[in-house]
């Protein structure tokens, strides 16, 4: 890929994503191996920063919150069926299992500090 280093310390680059090689050479880019970092920025291969632990943690929290939301939706549907008299003992067990799963996700979120 054609690129030009824009930060000597971090090795962050501007990259040319098209096929106009003569244009990229004209603006000071040269062919080099680059990689895209977690945040979308480009770096010389081997210099892309890793995703910060805080970002990873927040992504996990959001993932667990989404799982909780899905469990809540399933629980609501099951409870409506139960209230309408359309449930079976298997449905009751399903609801109990959902609550166990929800509690596990709540604990994971608590452990991560949110």
Secondary structure by P-SEA (a helix, b strand, c coil): cccccccccccbbbbbcccaaaaaaaacccbbbbbbccccccccccccccccaaaaaaaaaaaaaaaaaaaaaaaaaaaaaaaaccccaaaaaaaaaaaaaaaaaaaaaaaacc
